[in-house]
Amino acid sequence: MAQRLTPLEVSLLALDTAHIPEHVGTVAVLQPGPADAGGLDLDRVLALVANRVAYTPRYRQRVVAVPGRLAAPVWVDDDDFDLSFHVRPSALPRPGTPAQLREHVAALLSRRLDRSRPLWELYVVEGLEGGRVALVEKVHLALVDGGDTVDLAQVLLDSEPTSDVVEPATWHPALEPSPTDLVVGALWESAQDPVRAVDNLRGLVTGTLGVALAVGEVLGGTIGASLGTLAEDALRGGRPPAGSPLAGPVSQHRRFATARLPLADLQAVHAAHGHTVNDVVLAALAGALRAWLLTRGQLRARTTLRALVPMSVLEDEGGSSSLGVQVAPHLQDLPVGEANALMRLHQVAYGSKAHRSSGRAVDARTLTDIAGFAPATLHALGVRVAAETVRRPHDLLITNVPGPQVPLFAGEARLEATYPVVPLGPGHLLAIGVTSYDGDVYVGLTADRAAVADLDVLVQCLEDAVDELVSTTRQPGRRQPTRAAKKTAAGKTTPRKTVRKTAARKVPVTEAAPPTTEPGDLG
C-alpha cells in the first residue's frame, strides 16, 4: 500500500505558495578533482546521483491526491521519473564571482517546486572562479523526515574521493494505485481506525485552508491579505510579534548572503569563557543583529529579538529516526539591547542552560559522527519542527548544525564550502542557517528581497561581532590584529569598517537595558 503523508506534511504542502515556498536548500562549493579525472561536470554529477538516489527512495516518488480529499495524499513511485529533469545544468557569466553565485542562488530558490514531480531539484553551477563548481539543492520540507528519507546531500558526500561510480541497479517503479483504489483505501482506513479518520478530516480542513491561502495571495490587497493571514494562522502560528523589525509582508523574491567564519575564533571564545560554541555563535548573531538594527534606526524600542532555534535531543523510546536523534523547538531571546559583547554571551549561555540540564541534550561530537553529511538533513528537520509545534510569536528562525571537521568529497571533487538555505516563514523577513565544516563556520542568510536591501551589511556586522567576541579573550595591554587588519596586511583590502561607520553615523546610538536570554540549536 502507498504511504500516506502525515498531517504535518499535508500542512507543509498547504502552506507552500508563490510567496512562501516550503523548501530548504544547500549551496555546496566544490574544488574540481585531479586534472586527469576531468573535474566535476554535469555528467559526473548525474552518475553520482543515479548511484545514490536509491538510498533516498522518496526522491523518486511524487505526491498523488485522493479524490474528494477523503484522506491525505499518498507517496507513489513516479513511473515517468527523469533524473535529468531534477539534476539541471547551470552556469555563471565570467568571472563567476561569489556575489554572482549568491544572486543566482536567490533566483533559483525563489521559485516553487513542480508538484507533479518528485519534490526536489539539484543545479550544477559551473563557471565559478578557479574552476570551482557549485551544487545548489532545493528540497521540499515534506520530503525529508529523517526517518524514511534523509536529504540527498547527506548520501552524496564521502570521506574519501571516489574515482569510479558504480553503475546503479535497474529501478522498477511500483504500480500506481488507481483513483478507485485511493478512495477505497481512504474509506477503509477511516472505518478501521478512528485516529486515522480524525487525521483524514484534518487533512480535508488543511487542504481547504491551503486553497484559501493561495487565493489570498492572488487577490492581494486588503481582502487578500486578510484571507491569507487567517489561513496562515489556522495552519501554523508563530508569526512575528507586533512591532518586530523583522516582520512584514513577504514578496515572491529573495536575497541570499553568506559568511565564512574561522571555527578557531569561536573555539577561542569558548575556551576563554567556558560557554559552548553554540552559545558563542548565537551571541555573535545577537551582536550582528544589534549593530545592523542600529544602522537601520530600528533598535530603540527593542531589547531582545526572539529566535526560534531548533535543538537536537535524544530520541524518545521507540523513536524511528535514521539519525539516532530528534529535533525539538526552542525559543531563545537574543539580547540585542546589550552593548557589551561579553555580557551578551553570558546572557545567551544562561538561557541555554535549561536545555543542557534537561538530560536530553545531544553533544556536537555525536552529531558530527553521523554518517554522511547530516547537517543537510538536520536543517530540514529543524524547519519542519518550527512548522509543526511552535505557535508562539518569534522574530526569526536560526538553525545551527555542527558538521564533520574532516574534508568530504563528491566523487573526486573536494567540498570547499557549504551554506544552508533556510526558508522564510509567513510574515518573517529573515532566516539564518549555520553549519560548521572542516575548520570553518558557514552562515547562510535568507531575506525578503523587497524589504531587506542591506543584507550584505548584516554580514559585515556578523564578522565584526565575531572580532568583538575574540577581543574579550585577549590579555589587557596585548593588542592583536582583527580579521580586517589581517586581510589588509595580506594585501586584501576590505571596505567593511568604512561602510559600518558611515551607516552608523546616520543613527543616534541609544543604549537599552540588559535583557534576559535563552539560546539553543541543533548542536
PLY file of the C-alpha trace (Angstrom):
ply
format ascii 1.0
element vertex 523
property float x
property float y
property float z
element edge 522
property int vertex1
property int vertex2
end_header
0.00 0.00 0.00
1.21 3.52 -0.81
2.46 5.50 2.16
0.19 8.33 3.23
1.50 11.80 4.02
1.48 12.75 7.70
-0.67 15.66 8.93
2.49 17.79 9.15
3.43 17.01 5.54
-0.10 17.86 4.39
0.20 21.17 6.22
3.59 21.89 4.63
2.12 21.32 1.18
-0.84 23.57 2.00
1.47 26.36 3.18
3.58 26.15 0.03
2.63 29.20 -2.04
4.29 31.51 -4.53
5.27 33.91 -1.73
6.22 31.26 0.86
7.76 28.25 -0.95
8.31 25.46 1.58
11.71 24.15 0.57
15.12 24.18 2.18
18.41 24.30 0.30
22.13 23.72 0.40
24.81 25.54 -1.57
27.90 23.34 -1.82
31.02 24.79 -3.45
33.48 22.13 -4.64
37.05 22.20 -5.84
37.47 20.21 -9.07
39.19 16.85 -8.83
42.51 15.94 -10.43
43.11 17.30 -13.92
43.34 13.79 -15.39
39.91 13.00 -13.92
38.27 15.77 -15.92
36.96 17.73 -12.92
33.31 17.75 -11.89
30.68 18.33 -14.55
27.01 17.59 -15.19
27.60 14.04 -16.42
29.63 13.11 -13.34
27.02 14.59 -11.02
24.26 12.73 -12.86
26.17 9.47 -12.48
26.77 10.10 -8.79
23.12 10.99 -8.08
21.91 7.98 -10.07
24.08 5.79 -7.87
22.99 7.34 -4.55
19.31 8.12 -5.10
18.47 4.50 -4.22
19.31 5.41 -0.60
16.57 8.05 -0.65
13.58 6.24 -2.24
11.20 9.13 -1.71
13.29 11.21 -4.14
11.75 9.02 -6.87
8.20 9.45 -5.59
5.60 12.10 -6.19
2.51 13.21 -4.29
-0.88 11.96 -5.51
-4.09 13.39 -4.05
-7.05 11.23 -3.04
-10.24 12.12 -5.00
-12.59 14.25 -2.95
-9.85 14.85 -0.36
-11.23 11.90 1.62
-7.78 11.33 3.09
-4.28 12.71 2.99
-2.37 12.37 -0.31
-0.01 9.41 -0.78
3.58 8.95 -1.94
3.74 6.88 -5.14
6.65 5.90 -7.38
6.97 8.23 -10.35
6.68 5.89 -13.35
7.98 8.73 -15.55
10.95 9.55 -13.30
13.54 11.53 -15.26
16.77 12.23 -13.41
17.81 14.86 -15.95
14.70 16.88 -15.01
15.89 17.09 -11.41
19.66 17.44 -11.96
19.98 20.52 -14.13
22.92 22.35 -15.73
23.56 25.99 -14.94
26.44 28.42 -15.31
27.60 31.86 -14.25
28.89 34.54 -16.62
32.57 35.32 -16.27
34.23 35.89 -13.91
31.87 33.72 -11.80
32.30 35.63 -8.53
30.78 34.70 -5.15
28.42 37.68 -5.48
27.15 36.34 -8.81
26.63 32.92 -7.25
24.59 34.38 -4.39
22.37 36.27 -6.83
21.89 33.09 -8.85
21.03 31.08 -5.74
18.47 33.68 -4.65
16.74 33.45 -8.04
16.72 29.64 -8.02
15.32 29.38 -4.52
12.56 31.93 -5.11
10.74 29.51 -7.40
8.40 26.77 -6.18
8.96 23.12 -6.98
6.83 21.32 -9.56
4.09 19.45 -7.63
3.60 16.93 -10.43
7.16 15.61 -9.98
9.27 14.39 -7.05
9.79 17.46 -4.89
13.48 18.27 -5.36
15.98 19.85 -7.77
19.76 19.96 -7.94
21.56 22.58 -10.05
25.13 22.03 -11.24
26.51 25.57 -11.48
29.72 25.83 -13.49
31.86 28.85 -14.35
32.95 29.81 -10.83
36.35 31.35 -10.23
39.20 28.86 -10.06
37.28 26.16 -11.91
35.02 25.53 -8.92
31.56 24.03 -9.26
28.55 24.72 -7.03
25.77 22.25 -6.32
22.58 24.09 -5.38
19.96 21.76 -3.95
16.37 22.62 -3.10
14.13 20.04 -1.48
10.59 20.32 -0.17
10.16 20.08 3.59
7.53 17.38 3.12
10.14 15.13 1.53
12.75 14.87 4.29
11.51 13.37 7.56
14.76 11.96 8.99
13.20 8.51 9.19
12.23 7.11 5.81
14.13 9.83 3.95
17.25 11.86 4.63
18.44 14.74 2.48
20.13 13.67 -0.75
23.18 15.80 0.14
23.80 13.52 3.10
24.44 10.50 0.87
26.24 12.30 -1.98
29.34 13.15 0.05
32.05 10.69 1.14
35.04 10.92 3.47
37.34 9.73 0.66
37.49 10.71 -3.03
35.81 8.21 -5.34
37.06 7.86 -8.89
34.69 5.16 -10.14
30.94 5.41 -9.68
29.27 2.01 -9.71
26.51 1.58 -12.27
23.19 1.77 -10.38
20.86 -1.20 -10.28
17.84 -1.04 -12.56
14.89 0.55 -10.80
11.30 -0.56 -11.47
8.57 1.73 -10.10
5.70 0.14 -8.23
2.29 0.25 -9.89
0.46 3.49 -9.14
-2.88 2.98 -7.36
-5.98 3.93 -9.35
-8.37 6.66 -8.15
-10.78 3.92 -7.09
-8.06 2.22 -5.07
-7.24 5.51 -3.36
-10.88 6.16 -2.41
-11.49 2.61 -1.17
-8.27 2.69 0.85
-9.22 6.01 2.46
-12.70 4.81 3.42
-11.35 1.52 4.79
-8.76 3.32 6.92
-11.38 5.69 8.34
-13.70 2.80 9.20
-10.99 0.68 10.83
-9.03 3.35 12.70
-10.76 6.28 14.49
-7.42 8.10 14.81
-6.86 7.82 11.08
-10.41 9.11 10.50
-9.60 12.23 12.54
-6.35 12.69 10.58
-8.27 12.39 7.31
-10.70 15.08 8.47
-7.79 17.31 9.48
-6.30 16.76 6.04
-9.53 17.93 4.41
-9.57 21.10 6.53
-5.86 21.71 5.92
-6.28 21.37 2.16
-9.16 23.84 2.21
-7.10 26.34 4.19
-4.25 25.90 1.72
-6.58 26.85 -1.12
-7.70 29.93 0.85
-4.06 30.91 1.40
-3.24 30.67 -2.31
-6.38 32.60 -3.25
-5.46 35.33 -0.76
-2.08 35.78 -2.44
-3.66 36.01 -5.87
-6.31 38.52 -4.77
-3.82 40.78 -3.00
-4.96 43.99 -1.38
-6.71 44.21 1.98
-9.12 41.34 1.33
-6.43 39.00 0.04
-4.07 39.84 2.90
-6.76 39.24 5.50
-7.78 35.94 3.93
-4.17 34.79 3.69
-3.38 35.77 7.29
-6.41 33.92 8.65
-5.46 30.80 6.70
-1.80 31.01 7.77
-2.70 31.43 11.43
-5.02 28.44 11.28
-2.39 26.27 9.60
0.59 27.47 11.58
1.15 30.12 14.22
4.48 31.57 15.19
4.10 34.82 13.28
6.42 37.66 14.33
5.35 39.69 17.38
3.71 43.06 16.85
6.23 45.75 16.02
9.02 43.35 15.16
11.65 44.95 12.90
11.90 41.61 11.09
8.19 41.34 10.29
6.30 42.35 7.19
4.63 41.12 4.02
6.79 38.61 2.15
7.25 39.02 -1.59
7.97 36.33 -4.17
11.68 37.16 -4.35
14.64 36.53 -2.05
18.11 37.75 -1.21
20.82 35.33 -0.17
24.05 36.24 1.59
26.85 34.20 3.11
29.56 34.50 5.75
32.55 32.26 6.44
33.92 32.39 9.98
37.03 30.62 11.34
35.91 27.94 13.81
39.15 28.53 15.74
37.97 32.06 16.63
34.72 30.73 18.10
36.55 27.95 19.93
38.94 30.52 21.45
35.96 32.37 22.92
34.55 29.06 24.16
37.86 28.17 25.82
38.26 31.59 27.44
34.78 31.86 28.92
33.60 28.27 29.31
30.44 28.59 27.21
29.59 26.30 24.30
30.45 27.10 20.70
26.71 27.21 20.06
26.39 29.95 22.69
29.22 31.84 21.00
27.50 31.59 17.60
24.21 32.90 18.98
25.97 35.70 20.87
27.75 36.71 17.64
24.42 36.74 15.80
22.89 38.84 18.59
25.74 41.35 18.27
25.40 41.42 14.49
21.64 41.98 14.63
22.15 44.74 17.19
24.65 46.63 15.00
22.56 46.07 11.89
19.37 47.36 13.52
21.30 50.42 14.71
22.26 51.24 11.12
18.56 50.98 10.24
17.35 53.04 13.21
15.20 50.12 14.40
16.75 49.25 17.76
15.33 51.89 20.11
12.19 50.02 21.10
13.69 46.53 21.28
15.92 44.99 23.95
15.56 41.44 22.63
14.75 39.56 19.47
13.10 36.19 19.99
14.60 33.47 17.80
13.25 30.01 17.20
16.35 27.80 17.43
15.62 24.06 16.99
17.69 21.77 19.23
18.89 18.20 18.82
17.68 15.88 21.59
17.91 12.18 22.37
15.24 10.05 20.75
12.17 9.06 22.70
11.81 5.38 23.47
10.74 3.67 20.27
11.96 6.56 18.10
12.49 5.71 14.45
14.88 8.42 13.24
17.63 7.13 10.96
19.95 9.71 12.56
19.58 8.48 16.12
18.44 11.93 17.33
15.32 14.05 17.22
14.87 17.80 16.85
12.83 19.87 19.29
11.83 23.57 19.12
13.41 26.11 21.45
12.62 29.80 21.79
15.64 31.98 22.50
15.83 35.67 23.39
18.79 37.35 21.68
19.95 40.32 23.81
20.27 42.92 21.07
19.82 45.72 23.59
23.02 44.79 25.45
26.02 46.85 24.34
28.71 44.68 25.95
29.73 41.64 23.88
30.76 39.56 26.88
27.50 40.28 28.70
25.59 39.20 25.60
27.49 35.92 25.64
26.77 35.34 29.34
23.07 36.06 28.84
22.86 33.70 25.87
24.63 30.96 27.83
22.28 31.43 30.78
19.31 30.95 28.51
20.69 27.71 27.05
21.37 26.25 30.48
17.88 24.75 30.73
18.39 22.74 27.55
21.79 21.44 28.64
20.35 20.44 32.02
17.38 18.59 30.56
19.25 15.30 30.22
18.22 15.01 26.56
20.74 17.39 25.02
22.97 15.92 22.29
26.61 16.98 22.15
28.19 18.23 18.95
30.52 15.23 18.65
27.52 12.88 18.42
26.12 14.90 15.53
29.41 15.14 13.68
29.82 11.36 13.91
26.61 10.70 11.95
27.41 9.05 8.62
27.49 11.22 5.52
26.73 14.92 5.65
24.00 15.05 8.31
23.66 18.89 8.52
21.61 18.94 5.31
19.03 16.62 6.89
19.09 18.29 10.31
18.46 21.77 8.87
15.36 20.40 7.12
14.16 18.73 10.32
14.69 21.96 12.23
12.46 23.88 9.83
9.86 21.08 9.93
9.75 21.25 13.72
9.29 25.01 13.52
6.27 24.48 11.30
4.88 21.63 13.40
4.90 22.66 17.02
5.70 26.32 17.62
2.75 28.67 17.71
4.30 31.33 19.94
5.45 34.53 18.20
9.11 34.79 17.24
11.17 37.23 15.18
13.31 34.85 13.15
14.38 31.23 12.68
18.00 30.16 13.26
19.21 26.62 12.58
22.73 25.74 13.69
24.21 22.31 12.96
27.76 21.12 13.66
29.20 19.21 10.73
32.21 16.94 10.17
35.62 18.51 10.73
37.33 16.47 8.01
37.23 17.03 4.23
34.36 15.45 2.28
34.18 14.63 -1.41
31.59 14.37 -4.17
33.30 11.89 -6.44
36.83 13.28 -6.62
35.80 16.90 -6.05
36.55 18.22 -2.56
33.80 20.08 -0.68
35.25 23.53 -0.04
32.27 25.34 1.46
28.66 24.55 2.36
25.97 27.14 3.08
22.49 26.22 4.34
19.45 27.97 2.91
16.59 28.31 5.40
13.16 29.39 4.07
11.17 32.36 5.30
8.01 31.73 7.27
4.80 33.72 6.89
5.40 37.31 7.89
9.13 36.75 8.51
11.71 38.76 6.57
14.89 36.98 7.70
16.06 33.42 8.41
19.57 32.17 9.21
21.25 28.78 8.83
24.66 27.90 10.30
26.84 24.87 9.54
30.37 24.09 10.73
32.63 22.04 8.44
36.35 21.30 8.26
37.58 24.18 10.40
35.13 26.91 9.39
31.59 28.01 10.17
29.36 28.73 7.17
26.38 31.05 7.55
23.58 31.35 5.01
21.18 34.30 5.36
17.86 34.35 3.51
15.83 37.56 3.39
12.94 39.08 1.51
14.32 40.94 -1.48
11.94 43.88 -1.34
12.17 44.51 2.41
15.87 43.81 3.11
18.10 45.62 0.63
21.04 45.82 3.06
21.58 42.12 3.82
25.28 42.50 3.00
25.57 44.99 5.88
24.32 42.30 8.26
27.12 40.02 7.02
29.66 42.74 7.75
28.15 43.23 11.20
28.46 39.50 11.88
32.17 39.49 11.07
32.64 42.50 13.34
30.68 40.80 16.13
32.98 37.77 15.99
36.03 40.06 16.16
34.48 41.78 19.18
33.99 38.45 20.98
37.52 37.34 20.14
38.85 40.58 21.63
37.40 39.55 25.01
39.85 36.63 25.13
43.00 38.77 24.93
45.05 39.85 27.88
44.94 43.58 28.73
47.73 45.51 27.08
48.29 42.92 24.34
46.58 44.23 21.26
46.15 41.75 18.42
45.03 42.45 14.86
41.42 41.96 13.87
40.42 39.85 10.89
40.10 43.02 8.78
43.64 44.07 9.71
44.97 40.63 8.84
43.36 40.84 5.40
44.82 44.31 4.83
48.29 43.11 5.86
47.98 40.28 3.36
47.14 42.75 0.60
43.39 42.18 0.74
41.60 45.45 1.38
38.09 45.49 2.78
35.54 48.31 2.95
33.79 46.73 5.92
34.77 49.19 8.60
34.12 52.24 6.43
30.68 51.01 5.44
29.73 50.29 9.05
30.93 53.63 10.40
29.29 55.62 7.64
25.98 53.85 8.22
26.22 54.16 11.99
26.69 57.96 11.86
23.21 58.31 10.44
21.62 56.82 13.57
21.93 58.07 17.16
23.03 55.17 19.35
20.63 54.72 22.26
21.64 52.05 24.78
18.89 49.82 26.10
18.51 47.96 29.38
20.09 44.46 29.53
17.55 41.81 28.52
17.12 38.21 29.54
18.07 35.39 27.20
17.62 31.78 26.12
19.51 30.01 23.27
19.62 26.71 21.54
20.41 24.96 18.28
20.71 21.66 16.54
24.00 21.05 18.31
0 1
1 2
2 3
3 4
4 5
5 6
6 7
7 8
8 9
9 10
10 11
11 12
12 13
13 14
14 15
15 16
16 17
17 18
18 19
19 20
20 21
21 22
22 23
23 24
24 25
25 26
26 27
27 28
28 29
29 30
30 31
31 32
32 33
33 34
34 35
35 36
36 37
37 38
38 39
39 40
40 41
41 42
42 43
43 44
44 45
45 46
46 47
47 48
48 49
49 50
50 51
51 52
52 53
53 54
54 55
55 56
56 57
57 58
58 59
59 60
60 61
61 62
62 63
63 64
64 65
65 66
66 67
67 68
68 69
69 70
70 71
71 72
72 73
73 74
74 75
75 76
76 77
77 78
78 79
79 80
80 81
81 82
82 83
83 84
84 85
85 86
86 87
87 88
88 89
89 90
90 91
91 92
92 93
93 94
94 95
95 96
96 97
97 98
98 99
99 100
100 101
101 102
102 103
103 104
104 105
105 106
106 107
107 108
108 109
109 110
110 111
111 112
112 113
113 114
114 115
115 116
116 117
117 118
118 119
119 120
120 121
121 122
122 123
123 124
124 125
125 126
126 127
127 128
128 129
129 130
130 131
131 132
132 133
133 134
134 135
135 136
136 137
137 138
138 139
139 140
140 141
141 142
142 143
143 144
144 145
145 146
146 147
147 148
148 149
149 150
150 151
151 152
152 153
153 154
154 155
155 156
156 157
157 158
158 159
159 160
160 161
161 162
162 163
163 164
164 165
165 166
166 167
167 168
168 169
169 170
170 171
171 172
172 173
173 174
174 175
175 176
176 177
177 178
178 179
179 180
180 181
181 182
182 183
183 184
184 185
185 186
186 187
187 188
188 189
189 190
190 191
191 192
192 193
193 194
194 195
195 196
196 197
197 198
198 199
199 200
200 201
201 202
202 203
203 204
204 205
205 206
206 207
207 208
208 209
209 210
210 211
211 212
212 213
213 214
214 215
215 216
216 217
217 218
218 219
219 220
220 221
221 222
222 223
223 224
224 225
225 226
226 227
227 228
228 229
229 230
230 231
231 232
232 233
233 234
234 235
235 236
236 237
237 238
238 239
239 240
240 241
241 242
242 243
243 244
244 245
245 246
246 247
247 248
248 249
249 250
250 251
251 252
252 253
253 254
254 255
255 256
256 257
257 258
258 259
259 260
260 261
261 262
262 263
263 264
264 265
265 266
266 267
267 268
268 269
269 270
270 271
271 272
272 273
273 274
274 275
275 276
276 277
277 278
278 279
279 280
280 281
281 282
282 283
283 284
284 285
285 286
286 287
287 288
288 289
289 290
290 291
291 292
292 293
293 294
294 295
295 296
296 297
297 298
298 299
299 300
300 301
301 302
302 303
303 304
304 305
305 306
306 307
307 308
308 309
309 310
310 311
311 312
312 313
313 314
314 315
315 316
316 317
317 318
318 319
319 320
320 321
321 322
322 323
323 324
324 325
325 326
326 327
327 328
328 329
329 330
330 331
331 332
332 333
333 334
334 335
335 336
336 337
337 338
338 339
339 340
340 341
341 342
342 343
343 344
344 345
345 346
346 347
347 348
348 349
349 350
350 351
351 352
352 353
353 354
354 355
355 356
356 357
357 358
358 359
359 360
360 361
361 362
362 363
363 364
364 365
365 366
366 367
367 368
368 369
369 370
370 371
371 372
372 373
373 374
374 375
375 376
376 377
377 378
378 379
379 380
380 381
381 382
382 383
383 384
384 385
385 386
386 387
387 388
388 389
389 390
390 391
391 392
392 393
393 394
394 395
395 396
396 397
397 398
398 399
399 400
400 401
401 402
402 403
403 404
404 405
405 406
406 407
407 408
408 409
409 410
410 411
411 412
412 413
413 414
414 415
415 416
416 417
417 418
418 419
419 420
420 421
421 422
422 423
423 424
424 425
425 426
426 427
427 428
428 429
429 430
430 431
431 432
432 433
433 434
434 435
435 436
436 437
437 438
438 439
439 440
440 441
441 442
442 443
443 444
444 445
445 446
446 447
447 448
448 449
449 450
450 451
451 452
452 453
453 454
454 455
455 456
456 457
457 458
458 459
459 460
460 461
461 462
462 463
463 464
464 465
465 466
466 467
467 468
468 469
469 470
470 471
471 472
472 473
473 474
474 475
475 476
476 477
477 478
478 479
479 480
480 481
481 482
482 483
483 484
484 485
485 486
486 487
487 488
488 489
489 490
490 491
491 492
492 493
493 494
494 495
495 496
496 497
497 498
498 499
499 500
500 501
501 502
502 503
503 504
504 505
505 506
506 507
507 508
508 509
509 510
510 511
511 512
512 513
513 514
514 515
515 516
516 517
517 518
518 519
519 520
520 521
521 522
